[in-house]
Amino acid sequence: MDTLMRYAIIFGTLACAASAHAEQLTVAAWNIKASIYEQIERRHDDFVALDHDIAPDVLLLVEVPGLEELERIVSALGWSEYQAVISDLGVVRDQAFQGLEVAVISKIPFAAVTEYDVSPGDGVGQVLGTFGQMKAGEEKLETAGIPSVSKVDGNQRGTLRVELKNGLILYPVHLKSNSNSRCSNISGAISAFKMIGEPVPPNMQAAYDIGFDKATETHRSNALKREAVIAAVKLLADQDIAAGHPVLIGGDFNASFEPGKAGTSFEDCALANFSCERGPFPTNACEPGDGFDDTLAILERGLVGTGRYHFLTRDLKSTYDDDVFYDAAIDHLVVPDTVADRFTKATSGTAFYGSDHKPVVTVFTE
């Protein structure tokens, strides 16, 4: 055996040994579809089934109503060792925000936790678990000064920055929904006319069928709110990357790679009115030009900050149990391009586990 061959065998053996000892973590992000009135204990079996099917080491959860509900989820999972944190982003004056907190549950201890709130001072994230007590910090989530991005305001959602002891940093997010109150209102009015047996006013039906300016403004506003929050989160993640940390941003983005709607630059199309009918976005409402929702491009194309990010979920089919979106994932796992090779391509859960969203899952190699 010649010298080169011996060295090849030695280095190959060392590489295999290193690979064998590399720790792997299964990370899942999931919108649990909680309600402020829902008793989480009624869904005990859902959490047990998810844990059995996916066997996650880390969970990024969205729409957790509060601390008591998080404790019930932890109890259902039955992990012998864990640390967990839930945000306190809720705006007290706005009841709608009381079921929209984000949370992280991990079998790996936390090294640090910071809540990034658009309106700091109204509460700080709570940490619990078998690894001991820890105080969460609080900072303002800020977009002021970022070109082409609107300023975040008090009615938008922040995030948590959770640094694990192994160095992985997690940002659970729940971006602004696509709900359009203008369309909902006119739809309700049409239903009311039909219920009482009266003819629907023609101008009302026409507004529903072909759209109207105020509804279009809401579509655009929702996209701007998603863009603002994800831009602010990207700037935070960019700092972590520069410091040498692997980063994962995960959760419900309420945005997919939908043709016509998903933009690639801040040079947006002139968005035209389109029907209030639920369903995929009509591409002819965004011509000519680029899509009007640049949420995903901010990360993938690096429209803000430094570096580009990789969507592990890019090729997934719908993760949402509704036909309002194009057949593509709105729940995402996103990592910097520089560390993408340490994460597997994402898969979605085989069930909804009592939610209207499927969990999305990746495996991270330390």
C-alpha positions in Angstrom: 0.0 0.0 0.0 1.5 3.3 -1.0 1.7 6.5 1.2 -1.1 8.3 -0.6 -3.4 5.4 -0.2 -2.6 5.2 3.6 -3.3 8.9 4.0 -6.6 8.6 2.1 -7.7 5.7 4.4 -6.7 7.7 7.6 -8.5 10.9 6.5 -11.5 8.9 5.4 -11.7 7.2 8.7 -11.4 10.5 10.6 -14.1 12.0 8.5 -16.5 9.1 9.1 -15.8 9.3 12.9 -16.5 13.0 12.9 -19.7 12.4 11.0 -20.8 9.6 13.4 -20.3 11.9 16.4 -22.1 14.9 14.8 -25.2 15.7 16.7 -28.4 16.1 14.7 -31.5 18.0 15.8 -35.0 17.7 14.4 -36.5 21.2 14.3 -40.2 21.8 13.5 -42.3 24.9 13.1 -46.0 24.8 13.5 -49.0 27.1 13.7 -51.1 25.2 16.2 -54.3 27.2 15.5 -55.1 28.1 19.0 -58.0 30.2 20.2 -58.1 32.4 23.3 -61.2 30.3 24.2 -59.8 26.9 23.4 -58.8 24.5 26.1 -55.5 23.1 25.0 -55.9 20.0 27.2 -58.7 18.9 24.8 -56.0 18.6 22.1 -53.7 16.6 24.3 -53.7 13.7 21.9 -52.7 16.0 19.0 -49.5 17.0 20.7 -48.8 13.4 21.7 -49.3 12.3 18.0 -47.1 15.0 16.7 -44.3 14.1 19.1 -44.6 10.5 18.1 -44.6 11.1 14.4 -42.0 13.8 14.1 -39.9 13.3 17.3 -38.8 16.9 17.3 -35.9 18.2 19.5 -37.0 21.8 19.0 -40.5 23.2 18.3 -41.2 26.7 17.0 -44.9 27.3 17.7 -47.3 30.0 16.5 -50.6 31.1 17.9 -50.0 29.9 21.4 -52.6 31.8 23.5 -50.5 32.3 26.6 -48.2 30.9 29.3 -50.8 28.5 30.8 -51.4 27.0 27.4 -47.7 26.6 26.7 -47.4 24.7 30.0 -50.2 22.4 28.9 -48.5 21.7 25.6 -45.2 20.9 27.4 -47.1 18.6 29.7 -48.7 16.8 26.7 -45.3 16.3 25.1 -43.9 14.8 28.2 -40.3 15.6 27.6 -38.1 14.7 30.6 -35.8 17.7 30.1 -36.7 20.9 28.3 -36.7 24.7 28.2 -39.5 26.7 26.8 -40.4 30.4 26.2 -43.4 32.3 25.0 -43.5 35.9 23.8 -45.6 38.6 25.3 -46.2 40.6 22.2 -49.9 41.1 22.7 -51.4 44.6 22.6 -53.6 44.8 25.7 -56.1 47.1 23.9 -56.5 44.7 21.1 -58.2 41.4 21.9 -57.3 39.9 18.6 -53.6 39.7 19.5 -54.2 37.6 22.6 -53.9 34.3 20.6 -51.0 35.2 18.4 -47.9 34.6 20.5 -44.9 32.7 19.4 -43.0 30.1 21.5 -40.0 27.8 21.4 -39.8 24.4 23.2 -36.4 22.8 23.2 -34.6 19.7 24.5 -31.4 21.8 24.2 -30.9 24.4 27.0 -31.2 28.1 26.1 -28.1 30.3 26.3 -30.0 33.6 25.9 -33.6 34.8 25.1 -34.6 38.2 23.8 -38.1 39.3 22.9 -38.2 41.8 20.0 -41.5 43.7 20.3 -42.8 46.5 18.1 -44.1 48.1 21.3 -41.7 47.2 24.1 -42.7 47.8 27.7 -46.1 45.9 27.6 -44.6 42.6 28.7 -41.6 40.3 28.4 -41.4 36.7 27.3 -41.7 34.1 30.0 -39.1 31.2 30.2 -39.8 27.9 32.0 -38.4 24.4 32.1 -36.2 21.8 33.8 -33.0 23.5 32.9 -33.6 26.3 35.4 -34.9 29.8 35.4 -33.8 32.5 32.9 -34.7 36.1 32.4 -35.7 37.1 28.9 -34.6 40.5 27.6 -36.7 42.9 25.6 -35.8 45.1 22.6 -37.7 47.1 20.1 -38.2 45.5 16.6 -37.2 48.3 14.3 -37.3 49.0 10.6 -36.8 52.8 10.6 -34.2 53.7 8.0 -34.4 50.6 5.9 -34.9 51.7 2.2 -38.2 50.6 0.5 -39.6 49.1 3.8 -42.4 50.6 5.8 -42.0 51.3 9.5 -43.4 48.7 11.9 -46.2 49.9 14.1 -48.0 48.9 17.3 -50.4 46.6 15.5 -47.7 44.3 14.1 -46.1 41.1 15.5 -42.5 40.8 16.7 -40.4 37.7 17.4 -38.2 35.9 19.9 -34.5 35.5 19.5 -33.7 32.2 21.2 -30.0 31.1 21.3 -29.5 27.5 22.1 -26.4 26.3 24.0 -25.2 24.5 20.9 -25.0 27.9 19.1 -28.1 27.6 16.9 -30.3 30.8 17.0 -34.0 30.6 16.3 -36.4 33.3 15.3 -40.1 32.1 15.4 -42.3 34.4 13.3 -46.0 34.9 12.6 -46.4 37.4 9.8 -49.5 39.5 9.0 -52.3 37.4 7.6 -53.9 37.9 4.2 -57.3 38.6 5.8 -59.2 41.4 4.1 -61.8 43.0 6.3 -63.2 45.0 3.3 -64.0 41.8 1.4 -65.3 40.2 4.5 -67.7 43.1 5.2 -69.1 43.1 1.7 -69.4 39.4 1.7 -71.4 39.5 4.9 -73.6 42.2 3.5 -74.4 40.2 0.4 -75.2 37.1 2.6 -77.5 39.3 4.7 -79.5 40.4 1.7 -79.9 36.9 0.5 -80.9 35.6 3.9 -83.8 38.1 4.1 -84.9 37.4 0.5 -84.0 40.8 -0.8 -82.1 41.4 -4.1 -78.4 42.2 -3.7 -77.7 45.8 -4.9 -75.9 45.5 -8.3 -73.1 47.8 -7.3 -72.4 45.7 -4.2 -72.3 42.5 -6.2 -70.1 44.1 -8.8 -67.7 45.3 -6.1 -67.4 41.7 -4.7 -67.0 40.2 -8.2 -64.4 42.5 -9.6 -62.9 44.1 -6.5 -62.7 47.7 -5.3 -60.0 50.2 -4.3 -60.2 49.9 -0.6 -59.9 46.1 -0.7 -56.9 46.4 -3.0 -55.3 48.8 -0.5 -55.7 46.2 2.2 -54.0 43.5 0.1 -51.1 45.9 -0.4 -51.0 46.9 3.2 -50.9 43.3 4.4 -47.9 42.7 2.2 -46.1 45.8 3.4 -46.6 44.7 7.0 -45.2 41.2 6.3 -42.2 42.8 4.5 -41.5 45.2 7.4 -41.4 42.5 10.1 -39.3 40.1 8.1 -36.9 42.8 7.1 -36.4 43.7 10.7 -35.8 40.0 11.6 -33.4 39.6 8.8 -31.2 42.5 10.1 -31.1 40.8 13.5 -30.2 37.4 11.9 -27.6 39.0 9.7 -25.8 40.1 12.9 -25.9 36.6 14.3 -24.4 35.2 11.0 -21.6 37.8 11.1 -20.8 36.5 14.6 -20.5 33.0 13.4 -23.9 31.5 14.5 -26.1 29.3 12.4 -29.6 30.8 12.2 -33.1 29.4 11.5 -36.2 31.6 10.9 -39.4 29.6 11.0 -43.1 29.9 11.3 -46.2 31.1 9.5 -45.2 33.6 6.9 -48.7 33.9 5.3 -46.9 34.1 2.0 -46.0 31.5 -0.6 -44.1 31.5 -3.9 -47.4 32.3 -5.6 -47.1 33.3 -9.3 -47.9 37.0 -9.8 -48.1 37.8 -6.2 -44.6 36.9 -4.9 -42.1 39.6 -6.0 -38.4 39.4 -6.6 -37.6 43.1 -6.1 -39.0 46.3 -4.7 -40.1 47.4 -8.2 -43.7 46.2 -7.7 -46.5 46.0 -10.3 -49.4 48.4 -10.4 -51.8 46.2 -8.4 -55.3 46.1 -10.0 -58.6 45.4 -8.2 -59.5 41.7 -8.2 -62.4 39.6 -6.9 -63.1 39.1 -3.3 -63.8 35.4 -4.1 -61.5 33.2 -2.1 -58.9 31.4 -4.1 -55.4 31.8 -5.6 -54.2 35.2 -6.7 -55.1 36.1 -10.3 -51.8 36.9 -12.0 -53.4 39.3 -14.4 -54.1 41.7 -11.4 -50.3 42.3 -11.2 -49.3 43.2 -14.7 -47.0 44.5 -15.9 -44.1 44.3 -13.5 -43.0 42.4 -10.4 -45.2 40.8 -7.7 -46.4 43.1 -5.0 -45.5 40.9 -2.0 -41.7 40.9 -1.5 -41.7 39.1 1.9 -39.9 36.1 0.6 -37.6 38.0 -1.7 -36.3 40.0 1.2 -34.7 36.8 2.5 -34.1 34.8 -0.7 -32.9 37.7 -2.8 -31.2 39.6 0.0 -33.2 42.8 -0.7 -32.5 44.0 2.8 -29.3 43.6 4.8 -26.4 41.4 3.8 -26.4 37.9 2.3 -29.1 35.7 0.9 -31.2 33.0 2.7 -32.3 29.6 1.6 -36.0 28.4 1.9 -35.8 24.8 3.0 -39.6 24.8 2.3 -39.4 26.2 -1.2 -40.7 23.1 -3.0 -43.3 22.1 -0.5 -47.0 21.9 -1.5 -49.6 23.7 0.5 -49.2 23.5 4.3 -52.5 25.3 5.0 -55.9 23.6 5.0 -57.7 26.1 2.9 -58.0 26.9 -0.8 -57.4 30.7 -0.4 -53.7 30.2 -1.4 -51.9 28.8 -4.4 -50.8 25.2 -3.9 -47.5 26.0 -2.1 -46.3 26.3 1.5 -47.1 29.4 3.6 -45.2 27.9 6.6 -41.5 28.1 6.1 -38.1 27.2 7.5 -35.4 29.6 6.3 -31.6 29.6 6.8 -28.7 31.6 5.6 -27.1 30.3 2.3 -23.8 30.1 4.2 -25.1 27.3 6.5 -27.8 25.7 4.3 -25.7 22.5 3.9 -26.2 21.9 7.6 -30.0 21.6 7.2 -32.0 19.0 5.3 -34.6 19.9 2.8 -37.8 20.5 4.7 -40.7 18.1 4.8 -44.3 18.7 6.0 -46.1 16.7 8.5 -48.4 13.9 7.3 -51.3 15.3 9.4 -52.6 18.6 10.7 -52.8 17.4 14.3 -56.0 19.4 15.1 -54.7 22.6 13.4 -55.3 24.1 10.0 -51.6 24.1 9.3 -49.2 21.2 8.9 -45.8 21.4 10.7 -42.7 21.8 8.6 -39.6 19.9 9.6 -35.9 19.9 9.0 -32.8 18.2 10.6 -29.9 20.4 11.6 -26.4 18.9 12.0 -24.3 20.7 14.6 
